[in-house]
Amino acid sequence: MKIKKKTKNILLISISILVALFFYGSYNLGNDRKCYREIVALAGDGDLSAVFIKMEERKSFSNPIVNFIYQRWKKKMYARFISKEEVFENTSGNEVINDISNIYREYWRIELLKPNPENRTDSTLYNNIADYIVSKKLTNLSKDSLLKNINDDSVLKKIIEKEGFKVDFKFRNGFQEIFIWNKESAKKYDVILPKDTVKTTVVFIESYHINGYDEFATFGTSQVGGWAVKEAATLYCNKGIYDLNSEKFKISYLKHESLHFTDLNKYPNLSSADLEYRSKVIELMYCTEGTIYDRISEFVSGANKADRENSHPYANYILIQNLSKLIFNSDFNSDLNQWKKVSVEKINKAASSLYESSENILRKDSSLKEII
């Protein structure tokens, strides 16, 4: 069957446009995506003062796809933190849960912008919570009595649970955090690690109403994947960010968090940065070609050795630094094109070597606080 000349011309034009869009869309994609990830990683670490400085310097990206995503994210960031035009949406049908969530959001909105961690304070947060609890008659305690023990979160925990919700509190990177949800399911797993097979229960959190400071600071681009509870041999999982058949879940979540569980029991004094370092090493021992270079990219983008208390960025930096010494004989290689030339097997082997080195240190003294 002959194609009409007009139809043929339309097809050729369409193909030409698609080809042009492909090449235009791939222009500078790698570098722009890396730079964008670095800005988001700073937000996830809680350093929003640096984020806004970076965004003033970086008006736009040359790659149209990255630039579109960046401009949309940038606009939302300014509305949330600078102009404060954003009105927080209610995340549940429960007034108490909505109000408590918004008290935390207002606290994060202020504290995340402070450039000096020493200037961060949680006194306003706890004072506002106490005022709310007393005004709504959610406790029989006076405000003075409440403020004496409010920092342990026990009263707030009882109030939230009485409303039919689950809650967990954390203190991370200098910020008080709250996680509230009301739908979960559980499944048992046997997780194979280098030295153990861990039998654990994974509790899948299926409907967060508030999900930590980094989800708030990045509009969900960065958020907690889960955490381990050593007393119950239980892992909590943010189900919405995982394909349960993927390496991201099976390795970057399940093996990562299971090593936390075993480390928390075997090495109870080990710092958060050291725990994260060992679990990230485990990821690179098992990742295959489908995920390993992306994990390297994320570790490079999120690396920062400025503050050991910021456990994830500090662990990222030491991991990439140690791998660079083994693979490139250099101090810290941030060139992703060079990493992509290294075979998966070589990265797996180097990560195994780093794991064994840390094991040898801890075998001699399991009470250590720091190994990196």
N, C-alpha and C positions, 0 to 999 in steps of 0.2 A: 504494500500500500504506500503510495506516494504521499509525502508530507507537503502540504501547501506552503508556498514560499513565505507567506505572511506568518504562518505558524512556526515555520523553521526559524525565521528571523527572531520571533519572540522567544523561542527556546534558546537560541544563541545568546541573546541579550540577557536572559535570566541566568544562564550558566556563567556568563561573564561577570554579572553582578555578584553571584555567589562566590566565585573564585576571588574577585576583588575584596569582598567582605572577609573571606577566610584569611587572605594575606594581610589585610589591614588590621583584622582582629588579632592576628598572631604577632603583630609588630610590637616589639619590646615587652611582650607578655611576661616573660620570666622575671625580668628586673622589676617591672612595675608591680607584679603580684607579690614579690619578695618585700618591696618597700611598704606596700599596703599592709601586708601581714605584720611587719615590724611595728607599725603604728598601732594596729589592733592589739598586738601582744603587750605593748606598753599600757594600753587601757585595761587589758585583762590583769596586769600586774598591779593596777591601782594607781598608776602614775599619770593622772589626767592633766596635770600642769604641763608635763613634757609632751603629752599628746597634742594639746592645743598649740604649743609652740611649733611642733612638727607640722601641724595642719596649716599654720600661718605661712610656714616656709614652703610647704608643698601645696600649691594652689590647685594643681591638677596633675593627671598622669597622661602620658602620650598614647597609651593603649586605650581605645574607646570603651572596651568592656570593663576593664579595671576602673577607668575613670568614672563610668556611669555608677558602678557600685560604690566607689569612694565618695562621690558627690552626694549621693543619697544618704549614706551613713554619716557623712560630715554634717549635713543639714540637720539630721536628727540629733546629733551630739550637741550642736550649738543650741538647739531648742530645749534640750533636757538640762544642760549644765550652765550655759552662759545667759541666754535670755530668759530661761525658765518658763518659756511659753507652754511647754508640754504639761497637760493635765493628766495625772496618772489615772489609768483605767482601773476599774474594779476587776479583780481577777477571780472572784468567787461570788456566790449569791449570799454570802454571810457577811454581815456588817462588821462584826468584830475582827474577822480575818482580814477584810479589806482595810480597816483602819490601822491595825497593827502593821500590815505590810507597807502601808504608806508612811508610817512613822519611820520605818527602816529606810525606805526610799529617800525620804527627805534627809535623813542622816547621811546616807551615801552621797547624795547630791552635793552636800557641803564638804564632807571629809575627803572625798576623792580628789578634790581640787587643791588640797593642801600639798605644796611641793616638799615640805619637810615632814617626814614621818613622826618626828618628835613633837610636832604641833597638833597631831591628831588626838582627838579626845572622844570618849564615849559617854561623858557625863550628861550632855544634852539629850542624847538618845535615851538613856535610862531615866532621866527626869521626865521626859515626855511620855514614856511608857507608864511610869508611875502615876502621872497626872491622869492619863487615859483610864488606867485600871481603876483608880479611885473614883473618878467622875462617873464612870459607867457602873459603879457598884459591883465590880467583878471580883472583889475580895473584901474580907472583913477587916483587913489590916489598915492601919492608918498610913498616910504617906511616909511619915518618918520611919515607921517600922518596916514598911515595904522597901524603902531605899537602903536599909541596912543589909538586906540579902538579895536585892534584885539582880546583882551582877552574876549570880549563879543560874539565873534563868528558870529556876524551879517553879516559881509562881506563874510566870508567863506560860510555861510548858503545860501546867495543869489547866489553865484557862483555855488554851488552844485545843487541847485534847478533849476538854468538856464540850467544845463546839463540834466535835466529830472529825477533827483533822489530825494528821501526823505532823511532827515538827522535829527539826534538829538544829542545834546551834553550834557555830564554830567561830574561832578567832583565827583569821588568816591574813597574812601580809599587812598586819596592823589594823584590820577592820573587823568589827563585830558582824557576824553573818547569821542569817536565818533562812531556813528552808522549810516551806510548808506545802504539804500535799494531802490528798484524801483518797487517792486510788493507787493500789499497789497489788502486785502478784509475786509469787515466789517460785523458784525452781532450783533444784540441787544440781551441782556440777562437780566432776572430778577434774582438777586442773593440774596438768603435768608441768612441773618446774624442774630445774637442773638437779636439785637435791631432794625434792619431795613430790608426792602427789597429794594435793590438798583437796579434801572434801569440804565443800562450802555450799552455803545457801545464798543465792542471789535474790535480793528483793528488788523487783523492778518498779521504780516510781513512774507512774504513768500520767499523772496530771499535777504538775507543779502549779502553785499559786504565787509563790515567790521563790527565786532560785539563786540566792547568793549575790554578792556584790559584783562579780565579774560578768555575769549575765546582764546585770543592770548597766554596767559601765560600757558594754559593747553591743547592746541590743541583741544579745543572744549569739553573737559571733564567737565569743569565748564563754564557756560555762563548765561547771564541775561535771565530770563524767560519772563520778561516784566516789564512794569511800568505804573503808573497811572498819568493822567493829570486832576487835580481837576477842572480847569476852564471849561473843555469841557465834564465832566463826561465820560471820555473816557479812556479805558485801551488799551495799546499796548501789543501784545502777539507775542513771538518768536515761531511761529507755528510749526517749524520743530522739536522741542523737545517734542511735546505733541501728545498723542492720545486724541482727543477731547471727547471721551466717557469715559475716565479714571478718577479715583479719582485725579491723578496727575494734570489733567487740571481742573476738577470741584471744587476741594478743594484747592490743593496746589498752583494753579494759581488763579482761579476765585474768590474764597472766600478770599484768602490772599490779592490779589490786590484790591478787592472791599473794604475791610476794610481799606486799605491805603487811598482810595478815601474818605471814610466817615471821617476818622481820620484827614486827611489833611484839611478838611473843619471845623470839630468840634473843633479840637485841633491844631491850626495852628503853635504853638510854639514847639510842641513835637519833640524831637530829632529823628534822623534816627534810632538810636539803639532802642529807645522806640517804634517807629512805627513798626520796624521789630519784636520786641518781641511780640507785641499784635497780629500781623498777623500770627506768627508761633503758638501762643497759639490757635488761631482760627482753624488752620489746625488740631491740636491734639484734638480739641473738636468734629470734624466731621469725621476724618479718621476712617476707619473700619479695620478689621484684614488684609485685602489685602495690605494695605500700611503703617499702623501706626508704625510697628516695623522698617521698612526701614527708615521712617522719623526720628524716634528716633535715629537710627544709624547715619544718616547724620548730625543731630544736635550735637550728641556727637563727631563725627569725626571733625566737623567744629567749635568746641567750643574753644574760646580763649578770656580771659578777660583782656589781656594785654593793649589793646587800645580801648577805648570807641568809637573812631572815625571810627574804622572798625566795622560798624554796625551789619553786619550779624554774624560774629564769636562772638562778644560780646553778642548779643541777644541770640545766641545759648547757650552760657555758662550760662547766667542768667536763661533761661528757664529750662535747664536740672537741674541746681542747685535748683530752686524752686520746680520743680516736684519731685526731689529726697527727699527733705525735707518732702513733703506731702506723698509720697508713701513709701519711705524706712527709713524715719527719719534719713537721712544722708546728708552730704553737697553736694556732686556731685558724682553720681554713673555712671561710664563709662562702667560697665559690661553689655554687651548686652544680655548675657545669662540670667541675672537676670531680665532685662527689659522684655524679652520674656515670663517670667513666670507670669507677671502682666497681668490681663485681659484687653481687649480693653475698656470695660465699666469703669474700674477703672481709666485708663489713661484719657478717655474722661471726666470723672467727675472731676478729679484733674485739668485738663486744664480749665474746666468751672469755677472752683473755682478761678483760677488765673486770668481769664478774669474778673470775677465779682469784684475781689480785685482791679484790675486796673481801672475798671469803677467807683468804689466807690471813689477812689482817684481823678479821673478826674472830677467827678460830683461836688466835693467840690471846685475845682479850674481848670477850663478848659484852663487856660493860662500857666499851668506848662510846663517846658521844659523837665523834667526828672521824671520818676516814678519808674525806676528800678536802 
